[in-house]
Amino acid sequence: MTVISGTFYAGHGTKLSEAESKAFPPGGFFIATAKTPHFAWSKEETVVQVHGVGPSGITYVDPADDPRKK
């Protein structure tokens, strides 16, 4: 993911942790590897470009959090 505008915060792990998050300013990028739990958030309106190779998908750590199943 490449940050286009705003500040994007992200980290690896199964629970969102502000302390474990890294801030990515415009032009910064975050690599979310397959099958590795990660989290992301922002404090302001933020635009990111998501790019990758091959099929992609989202698997929630807790399936109850998946809005597609509500």
C-alpha positions in Angstrom: 0.0 0.0 0.0 1.3 3.4 -0.9 0.1 6.5 1.0 -1.2 9.2 -1.4 -2.4 11.7 1.2 -2.8 11.8 4.9 -1.0 9.6 7.4 -1.5 5.9 7.4 -0.7 3.8 10.5 -0.1 0.1 10.3 1.5 -2.8 12.1 1.7 -6.6 12.3 -0.3 -8.6 14.8 -3.8 -9.9 15.7 -4.8 -6.8 17.7 -4.7 -3.2 16.8 -2.0 -1.5 18.9 -1.3 2.2 18.6 2.1 1.7 20.4 3.1 -1.0 17.8 1.9 1.0 14.8 4.2 2.8 12.4 3.2 6.1 10.8 3.5 6.3 7.0 3.4 9.8 5.5 2.5 10.6 1.9 4.9 8.6 -0.3 5.4 6.0 2.4 4.5 2.3 1.8 3.5 -0.7 3.9 3.9 -4.3 2.7 1.1 -6.6 4.0 2.4 -10.1 3.3 0.0 -13.0 2.7 -1.3 -15.0 5.7 0.3 -12.5 8.2 -2.1 -10.7 10.5 -1.9 -7.0 10.3 -3.9 -3.9 11.2 -4.2 -0.4 9.8 -5.9 2.9 10.8 -5.8 6.6 10.4 -6.5 9.7 12.5 -7.6 11.8 9.4 -8.9 11.3 5.9 -6.2 9.2 4.2 -5.9 7.9 0.7 -3.9 4.8 0.0 -3.2 2.9 -3.2 -3.4 -0.9 -2.8 -1.4 -2.9 -5.4 -0.4 -6.5 -5.6 0.1 -9.5 -7.9 -2.4 -12.4 -8.2 -5.7 -13.0 -6.4 -6.2 -11.2 -3.1 -8.7 -11.4 -0.3 -9.4 -10.5 3.3 -9.5 -13.0 6.1 -10.5 -11.6 9.5 -8.7 -12.9 12.6 -12.2 -13.0 14.3 -14.8 -14.1 11.6 -17.5 -12.3 13.7 -15.8 -9.0 12.6 -16.3 -9.7 8.9 -19.0 -7.2 7.7 -19.8 -9.5 4.7 -21.3 -12.0 7.0 -23.7 -9.6 8.7 
